[in-house]
Amino acid sequence: MTNNKFKLKKGDEVIVLAGKDKGKTGKIIKMIPKEMKAIVSEINKVKKNQKPDNNQPGGIIEKEMPLHISNLSFYDTVSKKAARIGYKINNNKKTRVNKLTGKEV
């Protein structure tokens, strides 16, 4: 088993590095550590035929599909660029740091 620990977290603003939505940005809605994937809002949308259920009607719905973590990068909203994330330990507290600017995330 691999130890899946990611520097990206739910709620982070990310930019897509590869695929059909390359260059688009969005927030991470859900992380899937076992598959090393993440679901990003308004990114990698596909049309899916949904069967009618007890509480929802059937039809064609648009749904976000998971993207592999390697195709995502943290998006720095100030410099409008993709940035890498590192860690710094201050007063026995581990904080995420933007390697581009050195500021805390």
Helices and strands as residue ranges (DSSP letters): E 13-16, E 25-32, G 33-35, E 37-40, E 45-50, E 59-64, E 67-68, G 69-71, E 72-76, E 81-83, E 85-90, E 93-98
